Amino acid sequence: MVHYLVNMTTTVDIGTLIVSTPGVCGGRPRIAGRRLSVQQIAVLSKQGLSPQEIVREYEGLTLAQVHAGLAYYYANTEEIEAYLAQEKAEYDRLVAESINLSK
């Protein structure tokens, strides 16, 4: 009996890994099929997590998805940094409001 090893590979179009959907994650770019935004991946990377560590943090997330998120971030840094600045401004506003209410 002869056995043949057949190389069956699946090619993934990396353009399908990042999507933007109105009403999901504020319409911001995210990993397709997940509620994990590119900006969240960028923040984790900035905090020093490697792509492999990010994969370990999110069950079912693949290394290809993380790298696609990072590639999107580096290709669109200005856009993602603007989102991060908006979130920080909103956070700072809420903290200030909370401090003023507690006085």
GROMACS elastic network, one bead per residue, 0.5 to 0.9 nm:
[ bonds ]
;  ai    aj funct       b0    kb
   12    15     6  0.84885   500
   12    16     6  0.78143   500
   12    17     6  0.84898   500
   13    16     6  0.57103   500
   13    17     6  0.75453   500
   14    17     6  0.53735   500
   14    18     6  0.78277   500
   14    64     6  0.81439   500
   14    65     6  0.84167   500
   14    68     6  0.68025   500
   15    18     6  0.64742   500
   15    19     6  0.84573   500
   15    68     6  0.83335   500
   16    19     6  0.70060   500
   16    31     6  0.89867   500
   16    32     6  0.71178   500
   17    30     6  0.83747   500
   17    31     6  0.58601   500
   17    32     6  0.52701   500
   17    33     6  0.86015   500
   17    64     6  0.82458   500
   17    65     6  0.61325   500
   17    68     6  0.65798   500
   17    69     6  0.80550   500
   18    29     6  0.63387   500
   18    30     6  0.54941   500
   18    32     6  0.52711   500
   18    37     6  0.89027   500
   18    38     6  0.80811   500
   18    65     6  0.79179   500
   18    68     6  0.70130   500
   18    69     6  0.68701   500
   18    72     6  0.78777   500
   19    28     6  0.82457   500
   19    29     6  0.54933   500
   19    30     6  0.55483   500
   19    31     6  0.63280   500
   19    32     6  0.54050   500
   19    33     6  0.85786   500
   20    24     6  0.76849   500
   20    25     6  0.83545   500
   20    26     6  0.88222   500
   20    27     6  0.54314   500
   20    28     6  0.55167   500
   20    30     6  0.61790   500
   20    31     6  0.86234   500
   20    32     6  0.82452   500
   21    24     6  0.55471   500
   21    25     6  0.78411   500
   21    26     6  0.80350   500
   21    28     6  0.72522   500
   21    29     6  0.77435   500
   21    30     6  0.84739   500
   22    25     6  0.79733   500
   22    26     6  0.65778   500
   22    28     6  0.79163   500
   23    26     6  0.54817   500
   23    27     6  0.55668   500
   23    28     6  0.89842   500
   24    27     6  0.53723   500
   24    28     6  0.74941   500
   24    30     6  0.86251   500
   24    35     6  0.70887   500
   25    28     6  0.56812   500
   25    29     6  0.78110   500
   25    30     6  0.73589   500
   25    35     6  0.63938   500
   25    36     6  0.77078   500
   25    37     6  0.67204   500
   26    29     6  0.88077   500
   27    30     6  0.84687   500
   28    37     6  0.68281   500
   28    38     6  0.78861   500
   28    39     6  0.84615   500
   28    80     6  0.88247   500
   28    83     6  0.84776   500
   29    32     6  0.88330   500
   29    36     6  0.88018   500
   29    37     6  0.58261   500
   29    38     6  0.57479   500
   29    39     6  0.79142   500
   29    69     6  0.86164   500
   29    72     6  0.85777   500
   29    80     6  0.88093   500
   30    33     6  0.84904   500
   30    34     6  0.71513   500
   30    35     6  0.66866   500
   30    36     6  0.55322   500
   30    38     6  0.50562   500
   30    39     6  0.80105   500
   30    40     6  0.87788   500
   30    69     6  0.75170   500
   31    34     6  0.54852   500
   31    35     6  0.69854   500
   31    36     6  0.57456   500
   31    37     6  0.61532   500
   31    38     6  0.68818   500
   31    61     6  0.89785   500
   31    65     6  0.65925   500
   31    66     6  0.82014   500
   31    68     6  0.83060   500
   31    69     6  0.69544   500
   32    35     6  0.80719   500
   32    36     6  0.85067   500
   32    65     6  0.84748   500
   33    36     6  0.87918   500
   34    37     6  0.81549   500
   34    61     6  0.87750   500
   36    39     6  0.83843   500
   36    40     6  0.65810   500
   36    41     6  0.75924   500
   37    40     6  0.51938   500
   37    41     6  0.66326   500
   37    42     6  0.87295   500
   37    69     6  0.80377   500
   38    41     6  0.51216   500
   38    42     6  0.61540   500
   38    43     6  0.86625   500
   38    66     6  0.85678   500
   38    68     6  0.87719   500
   38    69     6  0.51034   500
   38    70     6  0.71588   500
   38    72     6  0.72926   500
   38    73     6  0.65967   500
   38    80     6  0.76857   500
   39    43     6  0.60971   500
   39    44     6  0.85911   500
   39    69     6  0.82362   500
   39    70     6  0.89233   500
   39    73     6  0.73452   500
   39    80     6  0.59349   500
   39    81     6  0.79854   500
   39    83     6  0.75302   500
   39    84     6  0.70748   500
   40    43     6  0.51197   500
   40    44     6  0.62484   500
   40    45     6  0.85927   500
   41    44     6  0.51485   500
   41    45     6  0.61631   500
   41    46     6  0.85900   500
   41    51     6  0.88227   500
   41    54     6  0.76203   500
   41    66     6  0.69926   500
   41    69     6  0.65348   500
   41    70     6  0.69191   500
   41    73     6  0.86213   500
   42    45     6  0.50701   500
   42    46     6  0.60988   500
   42    47     6  0.85885   500
   42    69     6  0.76046   500
   42    70     6  0.63680   500
   42    73     6  0.66378   500
   42    74     6  0.89806   500
   42    80     6  0.83187   500
   43    47     6  0.61404   500
   43    48     6  0.87945   500
   43    84     6  0.86356   500
   44    47     6  0.50188   500
   44    48     6  0.66754   500
   44    49     6  0.57084   500
   44    50     6  0.82793   500
   44    51     6  0.89598   500
   44    54     6  0.71368   500
   45    48     6  0.52097   500
   45    50     6  0.62974   500
   45    51     6  0.73504   500
   45    54     6  0.79255   500
   45    70     6  0.82365   500
   46    49     6  0.72522   500
   49    52     6  0.78993   500
   49    53     6  0.56683   500
   49    54     6  0.62516   500
   50    53     6  0.50931   500
   50    54     6  0.63030   500
   50    55     6  0.87149   500
   51    54     6  0.50654   500
   51    55     6  0.62935   500
   51    56     6  0.87733   500
   51    63     6  0.65604   500
   51    66     6  0.61157   500
   51    67     6  0.69780   500
   51    70     6  0.87879   500
   52    55     6  0.51069   500
   52    56     6  0.64129   500
   52    57     6  0.88583   500
   52    62     6  0.88176   500
   52    63     6  0.66201   500
   52    66     6  0.84896   500
   53    56     6  0.50423   500
   53    57     6  0.63650   500
   54    57     6  0.50600   500
   54    58     6  0.66476   500
   54    61     6  0.83236   500
   54    63     6  0.84269   500
   54    66     6  0.73903   500
   55    58     6  0.54887   500
   55    59     6  0.71257   500
   55    60     6  0.77588   500
   55    61     6  0.54232   500
   55    62     6  0.60239   500
   55    63     6  0.61832   500
   55    65     6  0.88020   500
   55    66     6  0.71716   500
   56    59     6  0.66714   500
   56    60     6  0.87311   500
   56    61     6  0.79263   500
   57    61     6  0.84930   500
   58    61     6  0.56219   500
   58    62     6  0.88336   500
   59    62     6  0.86781   500
   61    64     6  0.84651   500
   61    65     6  0.66638   500
   61    66     6  0.75129   500
   62    65     6  0.52016   500
   62    66     6  0.65261   500
   62    67     6  0.87542   500
   63    66     6  0.51397   500
   63    67     6  0.61661   500
   63    68     6  0.84982   500
   64    67     6  0.51475   500
   64    68     6  0.60186   500
   64    69     6  0.85559   500
   65    68     6  0.50107   500
   65    69     6  0.61469   500
   65    70     6  0.86308   500
   66    69     6  0.50224   500
   66    70     6  0.61985   500
   66    71     6  0.85255   500
   67    71     6  0.59557   500
   67    72     6  0.84532   500
   68    72     6  0.60720   500
   68    73     6  0.85182   500
   69    72     6  0.50968   500
   69    73     6  0.61770   500
   69    74     6  0.87204   500
   70    74     6  0.61614   500
   70    75     6  0.84797   500
   71    74     6  0.51685   500
   71    75     6  0.60254   500
   71    76     6  0.84170   500
   72    75     6  0.50837   500
   72    76     6  0.59124   500
   72    77     6  0.79583   500
   73    76     6  0.50815   500
   73    77     6  0.51311   500
   73    78     6  0.85465   500
   73    79     6  0.82506   500
   73    80     6  0.63892   500
   73    81     6  0.87275   500
   74    77     6  0.51316   500
   74    78     6  0.88080   500
   74    80     6  0.89635   500
   75    78     6  0.87163   500
   76    79     6  0.55058   500
   76    80     6  0.64431   500
   76    81     6  0.86252   500
   77    80     6  0.52551   500
   77    81     6  0.58503   500
   77    82     6  0.83998   500
   78    81     6  0.51806   500
   78    82     6  0.61165   500
   78    83     6  0.88008   500
   79    82     6  0.51963   500
   79    83     6  0.65633   500
   79    84     6  0.89029   500
   80    83     6  0.50872   500
   80    84     6  0.63164   500
   80    85     6  0.86686   500
   81    85     6  0.60865   500
   81    86     6  0.85788   500
   82    85     6  0.50293   500
   82    86     6  0.61929   500
   82    87     6  0.86733   500
   83    86     6  0.51112   500
   83    87     6  0.62897   500
   83    88     6  0.86905   500
   84    87     6  0.51224   500
   84    88     6  0.61805   500
   84    89     6  0.86148   500
   85    88     6  0.50769   500
   85    89     6  0.61028   500
   85    90     6  0.85811   500
   86    89     6  0.51530   500
   86    90     6  0.62095   500
   86    91     6  0.86036   500
   87    90     6  0.51108   500
   87    91     6  0.61038   500
   87    92     6  0.85853   500
   88    92     6  0.60553   500
   88    93     6  0.84927   500
   89    92     6  0.51009   500
   89    93     6  0.61027   500
   89    94     6  0.86522   500
   90    93     6  0.50398   500
   90    94     6  0.62148   500
   90    95     6  0.86442   500
   91    94     6  0.51718   500
   91    95     6  0.61999   500
   91    96     6  0.86264   500
   92    95     6  0.51126   500
   92    96     6  0.61376   500
   92    97     6  0.85233   500
   93    96     6  0.51739   500
   93    97     6  0.60825   500
   93    98     6  0.85574   500
   94    98     6  0.60328   500
   94    99     6  0.85822   500
   95    98     6  0.50472   500
   95    99     6  0.61988   500
   95   100     6  0.86364   500
   96    99     6  0.51254   500
   96   100     6  0.62024   500
   96   101     6  0.86692   500
   97   100     6  0.51237   500
   97   101     6  0.62175   500
   97   102     6  0.87409   500
   98   101     6  0.51461   500
   98   102     6  0.63209   500
   98   103     6  0.89608   500
   99   102     6  0.52464   500
   99   103     6  0.66042   500
  100   103     6  0.54611   500
